[in-house]
Amino acid sequence: VDSKLKRRAKKETIEKIEAHLLSQNISILQSETKADAIKLLNSHYTATFQTFLIVILMLAIVSAFGLSATRSVQILERTKELGVTKAIGGTKKQIIKMLTDESKVLCLCSFGISILLAIPGIWAGLLLFSSYTLKTTATLNTFSVILAPTLWLMLILLIGRRAGRNSVKRAAEMTVKDTLL
């Protein structure tokens, strides 16, 4: 209730100032508060933000294909090693776990590098954006510091788990004779 009263009082004050200026023959082309300007900027940048999200998802999909292809080639190059592992008693389950864990480690390294680059990039972009467009200093919110990287980590781990899944299964199902030929 208190905030509604404040908004109403602010609106009435602005209307009085505009009426006074008009009575003095001073024309007013546009009148807006800082809150109105921020609302307008938010509406304009929503489309840009959504476009960035689509681009990020497309990059994740392309990265998944790249990781899958890399994993397939890596597994093909390691068939002799996998055959030796099977020859000394390695089971299908152990081979799948070993190869899947390698994908997870690769994804975690990728996540670490992306965090080292993303957080300073987000911070610098936010400072530049807020100082040039809003003429204020903005701060990082919980979403950009904690939630977004957590969502990215989950997406990366999901991609890492799925990448090369078929080639991992094929490699684990190969016989020792097939791997050593």
Order of alpha helices (4+ residues) and beta strands (2+ residues): alpha-alpha-alpha-alpha-alpha-alpha-alpha
